[in-house]
Amino acid sequence: MDKEDTAFKLVELYVREVSKSHEKRQMGLDTIMNAYFYALMRIERKQKEMEAIGTAIQREASLKKEEAPEIPKPKEEAFEFE
């Protein structure tokens, strides 16, 4: 689902919940449009944050691989049973 659809569904849910409640709240077109663009902006911001976190994790993982010393494997000794 793309971010525009997600923002639309969030606003749709918001309007549905407000209309179900017993509050007599006036919601004009401007209020609904502002809610849509606010939801869209939040989704885009979260998407950018998640991309930045993913990049930081990948960079950290690559640094740890470079810094980690190799642990030598123990030599296998041949045991003779009598």
Backbone as CSV, one residue per row, in Angstrom:
resi,resn,N_x,N_y,N_z,CA_x,CA_y,CA_z,C_x,C_y,C_z
1,MET,0.855,-1.164,0.000,0.000,0.000,0.000,0.905,1.232,0.000
2,ASP,0.653,2.156,-0.892,1.503,3.340,-0.947,1.088,4.345,0.119
3,LYS,1.922,5.366,0.306,1.709,6.291,1.411,0.438,7.133,1.250
4,GLU,0.036,7.437,0.020,-1.189,8.202,-0.177,-2.420,7.399,0.260
5,ASP,-2.429,6.110,-0.082,-3.538,5.258,0.340,-3.579,5.111,1.855
6,THR,-2.415,4.985,2.453,-2.342,4.861,3.903,-2.877,6.121,4.572
7,ALA,-2.464,7.293,4.089,-2.950,8.558,4.652,-4.462,8.673,4.472
8,PHE,-4.980,8.285,3.305,-6.413,8.341,3.055,-7.169,7.450,4.033
9,LYS,-6.677,6.235,4.227,-7.356,5.300,5.128,-7.320,5.791,6.576
10,LEU,-6.216,6.434,6.978,-6.144,6.995,8.324,-7.180,8.103,8.521
11,VAL,-7.294,8.980,7.533,-8.277,10.062,7.625,-9.691,9.498,7.574
12,GLU,-9.914,8.509,6.741,-11.228,7.873,6.663,-11.615,7.271,8.016
13,LEU,-10.677,6.606,8.659,-10.924,6.041,9.977,-11.213,7.145,10.994
14,TYR,-10.449,8.216,10.927,-10.650,9.349,11.825,-12.045,9.935,11.665
15,VAL,-12.454,10.180,10.444,-13.783,10.760,10.186,-14.873,9.798,10.645
16,ARG,-14.704,8.524,10.386,-15.697,7.530,10.795,-15.830,7.495,12.323
17,GLU,-14.712,7.509,13.020,-14.749,7.457,14.480,-15.349,8.727,15.074
18,VAL,-15.026,9.876,14.501,-15.601,11.132,15.001,-17.102,11.158,14.751
19,SER,-17.546,10.656,13.596,-18.976,10.671,13.300,-19.747,9.664,14.159
20,LYS,-19.095,8.598,14.613,-19.740,7.629,15.490,-19.920,8.172,16.897
21,SER,-18.945,8.980,17.331,-19.013,9.486,18.698,-20.176,10.454,18.824
22,HIS,-20.550,10.701,20.023,-21.713,11.557,20.260,-21.353,13.028,20.309
23,GLU,-20.121,13.328,19.988,-19.717,14.728,19.948,-20.303,15.372,18.692
24,LYS,-20.762,16.560,18.833,-21.273,17.301,17.670,-20.150,18.214,17.172
25,ARG,-19.152,17.602,16.633,-17.980,18.339,16.164,-18.157,18.681,14.696
26,GLN,-17.901,19.912,14.357,-17.992,20.351,12.968,-16.670,20.067,12.266
27,MET,-16.761,19.367,11.155,-15.571,19.104,10.359,-15.844,19.560,8.935
28,GLY,-15.129,20.579,8.550,-15.262,21.064,7.196,-14.233,20.414,6.290
29,LEU,-14.298,20.791,5.038,-13.364,20.244,4.053,-11.920,20.588,4.411
30,ASP,-11.692,21.804,4.906,-10.333,22.200,5.286,-9.777,21.308,6.385
31,THR,-10.614,20.982,7.361,-10.172,20.120,8.463,-9.796,18.741,7.951
32,ILE,-10.602,18.198,7.064,-10.336,16.865,6.522,-9.089,16.884,5.646
33,MET,-8.934,17.923,4.829,-7.744,18.022,3.981,-6.487,18.191,4.831
34,ASN,-6.579,19.005,5.876,-5.428,19.179,6.765,-5.062,17.862,7.436
35,ALA,-6.071,17.103,7.838,-5.810,15.806,8.455,-5.115,14.874,7.466
36,TYR,-5.551,14.882,6.214,-4.937,14.038,5.185,-3.474,14.415,4.972
37,PHE,-3.202,15.706,4.794,-1.826,16.128,4.531,-0.932,15.948,5.758
38,TYR,-1.502,16.106,6.942,-0.747,15.856,8.164,-0.369,14.377,8.250
39,ALA,-1.329,13.496,7.982,-1.054,12.050,8.016,-0.017,11.686,6.956
40,LEU,-0.130,12.244,5.769,0.824,11.979,4.693,2.232,12.440,5.086
41,MET,2.322,13.627,5.696,3.614,14.154,6.122,4.239,13.249,7.183
42,ARG,3.442,12.778,8.128,3.958,11.900,9.184,4.449,10.580,8.602
43,ILE,3.712,10.033,7.645,4.114,8.768,7.014,5.431,8.948,6.274
44,GLU,5.564,10.043,5.533,6.804,10.297,4.790,7.977,10.476,5.750
45,ARG,7.757,11.186,6.866,8.818,11.400,7.836,9.242,10.069,8.459
46,LYS,8.276,9.241,8.808,8.604,7.936,9.402,9.343,7.056,8.397
47,GLN,8.961,7.152,7.135,9.626,6.364,6.102,11.093,6.792,5.974
48,LYS,11.346,8.101,6.008,12.726,8.596,5.932,13.520,8.182,7.164
49,GLU,12.873,8.226,8.333,13.549,7.804,9.555,13.932,6.323,9.485
50,MET,13.025,5.498,8.988,13.302,4.070,8.883,14.436,3.803,7.894
51,GLU,14.486,4.555,6.797,15.579,4.404,5.833,16.908,4.799,6.465
52,ALA,16.915,5.892,7.245,18.139,6.339,7.910,18.599,5.304,8.936
53,ILE,17.659,4.717,9.656,18.006,3.686,10.639,18.585,2.466,9.935
54,GLY,17.980,2.069,8.823,18.488,0.924,8.058,19.896,1.164,7.558
55,THR,20.164,2.375,7.074,21.501,2.723,6.596,22.504,2.683,7.742
56,ALA,22.119,3.222,8.900,23.015,3.226,10.054,23.318,1.805,10.524
57,ILE,22.314,0.944,10.501,22.520,-0.451,10.907,23.481,-1.146,9.953
58,GLN,23.301,-0.935,8.660,24.192,-1.554,7.680,25.624,-1.039,7.839
59,ARG,25.768,0.259,8.069,27.098,0.842,8.244,27.753,0.285,9.508
60,GLU,26.994,0.190,10.585,27.513,-0.349,11.847,27.924,-1.816,11.692
61,ALA,27.115,-2.572,10.971,27.427,-3.987,10.763,28.704,-4.143,9.944
62,SER,28.880,-3.309,8.929,30.089,-3.415,8.111,31.329,-2.991,8.902
63,LEU,31.190,-2.011,9.793,32.317,-1.598,10.629,32.698,-2.699,11.606
64,LYS,31.713,-3.369,12.166,32.001,-4.436,13.124,32.685,-5.611,12.434
65,LYS,32.310,-5.895,11.196,32.956,-6.985,10.455,34.424,-6.664,10.209
66,GLU,34.723,-5.397,9.911,36.108,-4.996,9.646,36.935,-5.012,10.923
67,GLU,36.341,-4.651,12.052,37.075,-4.552,13.308,37.257,-5.900,13.999
68,ALA,36.376,-6.820,13.765,36.403,-8.090,14.487,37.629,-8.900,14.086
69,PRO,38.454,-9.279,15.075,39.619,-10.113,14.746,39.170,-11.540,14.471
70,GLU,39.917,-12.190,13.634,39.586,-13.578,13.340,40.034,-14.451,14.485
71,ILE,39.184,-15.330,14.884,39.511,-16.257,15.956,40.085,-17.503,15.313
72,PRO,41.319,-17.844,15.706,41.924,-19.024,15.087,41.186,-20.291,15.498
73,LYS,41.084,-21.187,14.560,40.428,-22.458,14.835,41.416,-23.363,15.566
74,PRO,40.933,-24.114,16.535,41.854,-25.020,17.241,42.334,-26.114,16.298
75,LYS,43.572,-26.493,16.514,44.145,-27.546,15.677,43.540,-28.876,16.071
76,GLU,43.271,-29.667,15.075,42.737,-30.982,15.352,43.900,-31.940,15.585
77,GLU,43.871,-32.589,16.707,44.932,-33.529,17.026,44.410,-34.940,16.826
78,ALA,45.275,-35.761,16.338,44.880,-37.143,16.133,45.103,-37.898,17.432
79,PHE,44.071,-38.550,17.893,44.177,-39.340,19.110,44.248,-40.805,18.718
80,GLU,45.169,-41.488,19.356,45.287,-42.912,19.102,44.751,-43.663,20.320
81,PHE,43.877,-44.577,20.048,43.330,-45.386,21.144,44.035,-46.732,21.145
82,GLU,44.388,-47.181,22.322,45.061,-48.466,22.423,44.124,-49.527,22.903
